[in-house]
Structures are given as structure tokens and as C-alpha cells.
């Protein structure tokens, strides 16, 4: 026999929560209650249980990305018209439910609340059909952001200025300070996972590989972080690690903003590790203590042999972008994870505290939507269009027995027109897939923009905020801003 309504009301924790939203519903009154029962259910006390949204409440507009995790769609909420991003949770076996990795990501995102970390707004579900013709699906609902940093950097119409780079770097570090203070490792810090709005707000996204960590150290898998952003200790099999793995990725992102494309582009894990040592120097006990005791890298049955003769030349390679920028890079891409700058220490670096200062949010140029998937898709469409045009021209002129059809292949995206020399590439560069899953094209870049090239009408530097204390924790209440562009707080 069903429980009476009062019993259900008195023990709400025992009631299953529905996935669908329940509006204006009332609990049934048990027929066993007499008209004179002293405790009938009262409408004002009945709870309305709100669960997940239904997928039918959204209009899917466009695909923003795809990969091993599933798909991300740009969507519009019906009624309000709010633009959102829906990330599908890939379920290999419906009977087993939502994967533990997705549950961990949801739990972490519900725990984090910061302006520079993407918030989880909702969960949208499609229950599927009883006949099995349509499968059940679950989506995580996020705010829609106009760009990701990878797509923005790969947009030929976009060139980041120094104030713009500093603004993005400042927000990235602030979000990371908070994330690490909450004892969370991201473990996939890369340009494609940094979302940017047209007003210049940056948010760290994609916590699919994130996990809580313990300060005293614990064994974790070393098979994390996309290849081009993975620190050397993980390649060598280190399992006890902490926030330093994220800071290596931030160093790679910073170099990518300066350089215009990924700095370390390895074709394989062994090639990636070799490129790291070519730039940062060969490991030794004084530069990377204990490296020889790590399991080492073995790929396809071949054990990686470390070249002991590479000198460190990172600072020299990045000197054209400014002495302070090169110094910050030099302190982020450090072989010894214990000597790598923390997010808080990096936020105190002089690079972010001298003119030109970080640009003001809301004062940046407005660009067309630039996501990594958008740029890749447009490039593939251009290639298909060109191949079709080339085939048609070739067929037409062959029929007329012409010697030359006069069609010249357009340069690849990132190639210099007219077959000019390749752009400057630290450490000899490299091609390969974008983290093994994506295709990222190179494009020529000049020297870093100078302070004099920044248009004062386009960028309004914010007043110099107080510098954070150099102590281990951020100050609770900062003092009044300084009027000097280089002065430190006492």
C-alpha cells in the first residue's frame, strides 16, 4: 500500500527526485485518511521538486566542437532566448549510467564559484523513446562564450596586443589561484579550454580531467594533459604531482599568446619531450632533481634516450617579446616542478605590473565567433571547395587539350603567400596533431607588438591595482591602489 501524503511530506529525503521539472503539482491524498483526519496535507507546505531541464526546452543552433568526450552545441533556450553551450555526456553503455568522470566533473563545477571559471548552469536530459529508436542523452549546460583562445589565435584577422595578452593572463592566473586554493587540479590546461567573451572576460573550462588533490601528495595517473601542454615530469612517469602541472600548461599558453601558435608542437610523446629539452635544456640533478629515478618514457616499445647536451635557451628565444615576458616564461617553463612559479607568484611578476598595463574589460575589439572547431571546419570546407574547383578546371581544360589551365592553388591557412620562408619557429618547430586529436595550422607572425603600437582609443589601461602580498596566501583586504606604474605595496 502506498504511503500517506503526510508520511511522504514528513520524509522528503526518501522520495526520489524526478529528472523533469514539476510545476503546480500536488501530492495525492491517501484514501485511508478520513474526512476528520487531524493532519491533512496543506498546499502551502507541499514542496515543488525541480530537477533537470528537458532537452526539448532548447533549440540547438550549431556545433561548437567534438571529440572523445562527445559534442558541444551552441543552443538557445526557448522563451528567454538565452544563448548557451550544451556539452553532451558520452555514455558508451546506457545501462551503466553516467560515467564516473562526468559525475566528477559535475561535482567539481558545482563546488567552484569564480568569475574566471565557467559555471555549470543546468543539466538537460532527453529520456529517449521506449521503443529504443532514440537513445537517452544528458547534456551539461554552460553559458555561451564567443571564443576559445585557440580559435582566437588561429583567426587570421586577430592579433593580440600586449595589454590584451596581459588581461587574459591576469584572469587566467586569478582563476587558477582560486582553483588551486580549493585543492583542485585542472590537468588539461590549454588554449582550447580557455573561453573568452567579446568583452574580454576569460573563463577556464573543460574540467573533464580535473580532480581534487591532497597537499601531502598522492599517486595519480601520468596520462593526463594534452601533449603540447604536458610537463616533462609526466612524460617521464611521475605519479606524485600537484598544481605545478597546471602551471607548465599556463606557461605554454602564455608563450602561445606571445608567439601566435603553440610553442612546443611534438609529433609524438618522444618528439614532444625532445622539443621540451631543446628549449629548456637537458635534465640534470641540479635542474630536475630525481629525474633519473622516474620510470621514464617508453613509446611503442622504444625507451626514450635523453640527450644530455641541450643547453637552456628559453630566455634567449623569447627575448624579442620583451625582457619581462621572457623572464616570466623562464620561470614558468622550469624542469623542476618545485621551482615552477605558483599561480599566486606568477600574478606578482613584474610583467603584469608595468606599462602597458592590462587592457580594461569591455574595451577590446569585437571579433567574429572564433572557436577551434570553427576554424578547423572552415579550413576543411575551403580545402574541399578548392579540390572540387581544381578538379572541375582540370577536367574542363583536359577536354580542350590545353597545356595550362591557369589555376593557382591558394596558400594553405598559415602558409605565407608566394612561397615565402617559414615563420620563426622556436626549437625547430613541429607539426603533428593538436594534442593528438585536433589539427592546428601554423600562420606567419611578426615580432611581438610594441607598447607604441597600441591605439589609446582602442585600449583603456585600468588604473594600477594593488600588488598582491608575496606571502603564501592572497591578502584578504587589499589597500588603496598605488599611483605609480611600477611601485609595489609595502
C-alpha positions in Angstrom: 0.0 0.0 0.0 1.3 3.5 -0.8 2.4 5.8 2.0 0.0 8.5 3.0 0.7 12.0 1.9 1.7 13.2 5.3 4.2 10.4 5.5 5.7 11.5 2.2 5.7 15.1 3.3 7.4 14.3 6.6 10.2 12.3 4.9 11.1 14.2 1.7 14.6 12.7 1.8 13.2 9.3 1.0 11.4 10.5 -2.1 13.2 10.0 -5.5 13.9 13.3 -7.2 12.4 13.4 -10.7 14.6 14.4 -13.7 11.8 16.5 -15.1 10.6 19.9 -13.5 7.4 19.6 -11.5 5.2 22.7 -11.6 1.9 23.2 -9.8 1.6 19.5 -8.8 0.0 18.3 -5.6 0.7 15.1 -3.7 -2.2 12.7 -3.7 -4.3 12.2 -0.6 -4.4 8.7 0.7 -7.9 7.1 0.6 -7.2 5.8 4.1 -7.4 9.3 5.5 -10.9 10.0 6.9 -12.6 13.4 6.5 -11.9 14.1 10.1 -8.2 13.4 10.0 -6.3 15.9 12.1 -3.4 16.4 9.7 -4.5 16.6 6.0 -1.8 17.9 3.6 -1.7 21.7 3.2 -1.0 23.2 -0.2 1.4 25.9 1.1 3.6 23.3 2.7 3.9 21.0 -0.3 7.3 21.1 -1.9 7.8 21.6 -5.6 10.7 19.4 -6.7 12.7 20.9 -9.5 15.1 18.6 -11.3 16.9 18.8 -14.6 15.6 20.7 -17.7 14.4 18.8 -20.7 16.4 18.9 -23.9 13.2 20.0 -25.8 13.4 23.3 -23.9 16.4 24.3 -26.1 16.9 24.9 -29.8 20.3 23.6 -31.0 21.9 26.2 -33.2 25.3 25.0 -34.2 28.1 22.6 -33.3 31.0 24.2 -31.4 33.2 21.2 -31.0 33.5 17.4 -30.9 36.0 14.9 -29.6 36.3 11.8 -27.4 34.1 13.4 -24.8 31.1 13.9 -27.2 29.8 17.1 -28.7 29.3 20.7 -27.7 26.4 22.6 -29.3 25.5 26.2 -29.3 21.9 26.4 -28.2 19.1 28.9 -27.4 16.7 28.5 -24.5 13.2 28.7 -25.7 11.2 31.5 -24.2 14.1 33.6 -22.9 16.3 33.4 -26.0 19.4 33.0 -23.8 22.4 31.6 -25.7 24.1 28.6 -24.0 26.6 25.9 -24.7 25.4 22.3 -24.3 28.0 19.6 -23.7 26.8 16.1 -24.3 27.9 13.5 -21.8 29.1 10.5 -23.8 27.6 7.3 -22.4 29.1 4.2 -24.0 26.6 1.9 -22.2 23.3 3.4 -21.1 22.7 0.6 -18.7 25.7 1.6 -16.7 24.5 5.2 -16.4 26.6 8.4 -16.4 30.4 7.8 -16.4 32.2 8.4 -13.2 34.4 11.0 -15.0 31.4 13.1 -15.9 30.0 12.8 -12.3 33.4 14.0 -11.0 33.3 17.0 -13.4 29.8 18.0 -12.4 30.7 17.7 -8.7 33.8 19.8 -9.1 32.0 22.5 -11.2 29.2 22.7 -8.5 32.0 23.3 -5.9 33.8 26.1 -7.8 32.4 29.7 -7.9 34.7 32.2 -9.6 34.4 34.9 -12.3 37.2 33.2 -14.3 35.9 29.6 -14.1 33.0 28.6 -16.3 29.8 27.9 -14.3 27.6 24.9 -14.7 24.1 26.4 -15.2 21.9 23.3 -15.6 21.7 19.7 -16.8 19.4 18.9 -19.8 18.1 15.4 -20.4 16.5 13.7 -23.3 14.9 10.5 -21.8 14.7 8.8 -25.3 11.9 6.7 -26.5 10.5 3.5 -25.1 10.8 1.8 -28.4 14.6 2.5 -28.4 14.6 4.4 -31.6 16.1 7.4 -29.9 18.6 6.9 -27.1 18.7 8.8 -23.8 21.1 11.6 -23.6 22.4 14.0 -21.0 23.9 17.5 -21.5 25.8 19.8 -19.3 24.5 23.4 -19.8 27.1 26.3 -19.7 27.0 29.9 -20.7 27.8 30.5 -24.3 31.2 32.2 -24.9 32.1 33.9 -28.2 35.6 32.4 -28.5 38.1 29.9 -27.1 41.7 31.1 -27.1 42.9 28.5 -29.6 40.3 29.6 -32.1 41.1 33.3 -31.5 44.8 32.8 -32.0 44.1 30.8 -35.2 41.9 33.6 -36.6 44.0 35.4 -39.2 42.1 38.6 -38.5 43.1 38.7 -34.9 46.4 39.9 -33.5 46.7 40.2 -29.7 48.3 43.3 -28.3 50.4 43.4 -25.2 47.6 44.9 -23.0 45.2 42.2 -24.3 47.7 39.4 -23.5 48.2 40.8 -20.0 44.4 40.9 -19.5 43.9 37.3 -20.5 47.0 36.2 -18.5 45.8 38.1 -15.4 42.4 36.5 -15.5 43.9 33.0 -16.1 46.1 33.3 -13.1 43.3 34.6 -10.9 41.1 31.7 -11.8 43.9 29.3 -11.2 44.7 30.8 -7.8 41.2 30.2 -6.7 41.0 26.7 -8.3 44.3 25.6 -6.5 43.1 27.2 -3.2 40.1 24.8 -3.5 42.5 21.9 -3.9 41.5 21.2 -7.5 43.9 20.2 -10.3 42.7 21.0 -13.8 45.1 18.6 -15.6 44.2 19.8 -19.1 45.3 23.4 -19.2 45.5 24.5 -22.8 44.4 27.3 -25.1 41.3 25.4 -26.4 40.0 25.2 -22.8 40.1 28.9 -22.2 36.8 30.5 -23.2 36.7 34.3 -23.9 33.8 36.6 -24.4 33.8 39.6 -26.7 34.1 42.0 -23.8 37.4 40.3 -22.8 36.3 38.0 -19.9 38.2 34.7 -19.7 36.9 31.6 -18.1 38.7 28.3 -17.5 36.6 25.4 -18.9 36.5 21.7 -19.5 37.1 20.0 -16.1 36.8 16.5 -17.6 40.3 15.6 -16.3 40.1 17.7 -13.1 40.3 16.1 -9.7 40.8 17.1 -6.1 44.4 16.7 -4.8 46.0 16.4 -1.4 48.8 18.8 -0.4 50.8 16.0 1.2 50.9 14.2 -2.2 49.2 11.2 -3.7 49.6 8.9 -6.6 47.8 10.0 -9.8 47.9 8.8 -13.3 50.5 10.5 -15.5 48.4 10.0 -18.6 46.8 13.5 -18.4 47.2 16.9 -20.1 47.1 17.4 -23.9 50.6 16.5 -25.3 51.7 20.0 -26.4 51.0 21.4 -22.9 52.2 18.4 -20.8 55.1 18.9 -18.4 58.3 16.8 -18.7 57.8 15.0 -15.4 54.5 13.4 -16.6 56.2 12.2 -19.8 58.8 10.6 -17.5 56.2 8.8 -15.5 55.9 10.9 -12.4 52.7 10.0 -10.4 53.1 12.2 -7.3 52.4 15.7 -8.6 50.4 18.8 -7.7 49.5 22.3 -9.1 52.8 22.6 -10.9 51.4 20.5 -13.8 48.8 23.2 -14.4 51.5 26.0 -14.2 53.5 24.3 -17.0 50.4 24.4 -19.2 49.9 28.1 -18.3 53.5 28.8 -19.4 52.7 27.1 -22.7 49.5 29.2 -23.1 51.4 32.4 -22.3 54.1 31.5 -24.9 51.3 30.7 -27.4 49.8 34.2 -26.9 53.1 35.8 -27.5 54.1 33.7 -30.4 50.7 33.3 -32.1 50.7 29.5 -32.1 51.7 26.6 -29.9 55.4 26.8 -28.8 56.1 23.1 -28.4 54.5 21.0 -31.2 55.6 17.4 -30.9 54.6 14.7 -33.3 54.8 12.0 -30.6 55.5 11.8 -26.9 59.2 11.2 -27.6 59.4 14.1 -30.0 57.5 16.3 -27.6 59.9 15.5 -24.8 62.9 16.2 -27.1 61.5 19.6 -28.0 61.0 20.4 -24.3 64.6 19.6 -23.6 65.8 21.5 -26.7 64.1 24.6 -25.4 64.5 24.2 -21.6 67.8 22.3 -21.5 68.7 18.7 -20.8 67.7 17.4 -17.4 70.3 17.1 -14.7 70.2 16.6 -10.9 70.6 20.4 -10.3 67.9 21.4 -12.8 65.5 18.4 -12.3 66.3 16.5 -9.1 65.3 12.9 -9.2 64.5 12.7 -12.9 66.8 9.7 -13.4 64.8 7.8 -10.8 61.5 8.2 -12.7 60.2 5.2 -14.7 61.0 7.1 -18.0 59.1 7.3 -21.3 58.5 4.2 -23.3 56.6 4.6 -26.5 55.8 1.7 -28.9 58.3 -0.5 -27.1 61.2 2.1 -27.5 62.7 3.6 -24.4 63.4 7.4 -24.7 67.1 8.2 -24.6 67.7 11.6 -23.0 70.2 13.8 -25.0 72.5 15.4 -22.3 73.9 18.2 -24.5 70.9 20.5 -24.9 71.6 24.0 -23.4 68.7 26.0 -21.9 67.8 28.8 -24.4 64.2 29.7 -23.5 65.0 33.2 -22.3 67.1 33.9 -25.4 64.3 32.7 -27.8 61.6 34.8 -26.1 63.7 38.0 -25.6 62.2 39.6 -28.7 58.9 39.8 -26.9 60.4 41.8 -24.0 62.8 41.1 -21.1 59.9 40.8 -18.6 57.9 38.5 -20.8 61.0 36.3 -21.4 61.7 36.2 -17.6 58.1 35.1 -16.8 58.3 32.4 -19.4 61.7 31.3 -18.0 60.1 31.0 -14.5 57.1 29.1 -15.7 58.7 26.5 -18.0 61.1 25.2 -15.4 62.0 21.5 -15.5 61.9 21.2 -11.7 58.2 21.4 -10.7 59.2 22.5 -7.2 60.8 25.7 -8.7 58.0 26.4 -11.1 56.1 29.6 -10.2 52.8 29.1 -8.4 49.8 30.9 -9.8 50.0 33.5 -7.0 53.7 34.1 -7.5 53.1 34.5 -11.3 50.4 37.1 -10.6 53.0 39.1 -8.7 55.5 39.1 -11.6 56.6 42.5 -12.9 55.4 41.7 -16.4 51.8 42.3 -15.2 52.6 45.4 -13.2 54.4 47.7 -15.6 53.1 49.7 -18.6 51.5 48.9 -20.9 49.0 47.7 -18.2 46.4 45.1 -18.8 43.5 46.3 -21.0 40.2 47.0 -19.4 37.3 44.5 -19.8 34.8 46.0 -22.3 37.4 48.0 -24.2 38.6 45.2 -26.6 37.8 44.8 -30.3 34.8 42.7 -31.1 35.6 39.6 -33.3 33.5 37.1 -35.2 33.0 33.9 -33.3 36.3 32.0 -33.1 36.3 28.5 -31.7 39.0 25.9 -32.5 36.3 23.7 -34.2 35.0 26.7 -36.2 38.5 27.4 -37.7 39.1 23.7 -38.4 35.8 23.3 -40.1 36.2 26.4 -42.2 39.6 25.2 -43.3 38.3 21.8 -44.3 35.5 23.4 -46.2 37.9 25.6 -48.1 40.1 22.6 -48.9 37.0 20.7 -50.2 35.9 23.7 -52.2 39.4 24.2 -53.7 39.7 20.5 -54.5 36.3 20.5 -56.3 37.2 23.7 -58.2 40.6 22.3 -59.1 39.1 19.0 -60.3 36.4 20.8 -62.4 39.0 23.1 -64.0 41.3 20.2 -64.7 38.5 18.2 -66.4 37.4 21.2 -68.5 40.9 22.1 -69.8 41.9 18.5 -70.3 38.9 18.1 -72.7 40.2 21.1 -74.7 43.8 19.7 -74.7 45.1 22.9 -73.1 48.7 22.8 -71.7 48.0 25.1 -68.8 44.6 25.7 -67.1 45.8 28.8 -65.3 44.6 27.7 -61.8 46.9 28.5 -58.9 46.4 26.8 -55.6 45.6 29.2 -52.8 48.1 29.1 -49.9 47.2 26.9 -47.0 45.9 28.7 -44.0 49.1 29.7 -42.1 51.3 29.4 -45.2 53.0 32.6 -46.4 51.7 33.7 -49.8 54.1 33.4 -52.7 56.0 30.6 -51.0 58.0 32.8 -48.7 60.1 31.4 -45.9 58.5 29.7 -42.9 57.9 31.9 -39.9 60.2 31.9 -36.9 59.7 28.6 -35.0 61.4 28.0 -31.6 63.3 24.8 -31.4 62.8 23.9 -35.0 59.0 23.6 -34.5 57.0 20.6 -35.5 53.7 19.7 -37.0 51.5 16.9 -35.8 48.0 16.7 -34.4 46.7 19.2 -31.9 47.1 17.2 -28.8 46.7 14.0 -30.8 43.0 14.8 -31.6 43.0 18.1 -33.4 44.5 19.7 -36.5 46.1 23.1 -35.9 47.6 25.1 -38.8 50.5 27.5 -38.4 50.3 31.0 -39.6 53.1 33.6 -40.0 53.6 36.0 -37.2 55.8 39.1 -36.9 57.5 40.3 -33.8 55.6 40.9 -30.6 53.6 44.2 -30.8 55.3 47.0 -29.0 53.7 49.3 -26.5 53.8 52.2 -29.0 51.6 50.1 -31.4 48.7 50.0 -29.0 46.0 52.5 -30.0 45.0 54.5 -26.9 41.4 54.9 -28.3 41.0 51.1 -28.5 42.6 50.2 -25.2 42.0 51.9 -21.9 44.5 50.6 -19.4 43.0 50.1 -16.0 44.5 52.0 -13.1 47.2 50.1 -11.4 45.7 47.8 -8.8 47.5 47.0 -5.6 50.0 44.2 -6.0 49.4 41.0 -4.0 51.5 40.3 -1.0 54.4 37.9 -1.5 53.2 35.7 1.3 51.8 32.2 0.7 48.2 33.3 0.7 46.5 36.2 -1.0 45.7 39.2 1.1 42.1 39.3 2.4 41.6 43.1 2.0 43.9 44.9 -0.4 44.7 48.5 0.3 44.2 51.6 -1.9 45.7 51.5 -5.4 49.1 52.9 -6.0 49.5 55.9 -8.3 52.9 54.8 -9.7 53.1 52.3 -12.6 55.9 50.4 -11.0 55.5 50.9 -7.3 54.9 47.9 -5.1 52.7 47.8 -2.0 54.7 47.6 1.2 
